[in-house]
Amino acid sequence: MRYRAFVLAGSLIVAYSLHPTAQTQHPTTPGAHQHPEAAKITNPVAADATSVAAGKQIYEKNCANCHGKTGAGDGAMGAELNPKPSVLSDAEWKHGSSDGEIFTVIKDGVKGTGMKAFNSKLATKDIWNVVNYVRSLGPAKSH
């Protein structure tokens, strides 16, 4: 019985890894890549002072431990992660730099990294506020 459970679990892992979305959502190859569907998502929250301030509060509570207070990827918990947290003050990011791509990474997380999904922890508007705050950390990014 134990052997069957082991074989079944192994089969499910192999089947999942071969599933097209498991490989295309966040490629494991190094270097930057884009997520065309996520890039089409437009930010419905104005990047005004209120949104940026709200995003900063959320960022400090949920993101700074890994990404660092200024987004330099130097947070205390981030030092233990492999791969290291992204530097959020860079102009271009590995998983895309559009508002929609940033939103999607925060919402869904990134498999194989320490970036967990926040879709069950943060409201959609809160994620957009974080996107607006993160944009304020570094050079302007493409929308």
NORURRA-V563329 format. One record per helix or strand. SS is the DSSP state (h for helix, s for strand). FROM is the first residue (numbers start at 1). LEN is the number of residues. If there is no record, write none. Layout:
# NORURRA-V563329
ss:SS from:FROM len:LEN
ss:SS from:FROM len:LEN
This chain:
# NORURRA-V563329
ss:h from:2 len:17
ss:h from:20 len:5
ss:h from:36 len:4
ss:h from:49 len:14
ss:h from:64 len:4
ss:h from:77 len:4
ss:h from:99 len:10
ss:h from:124 len:12
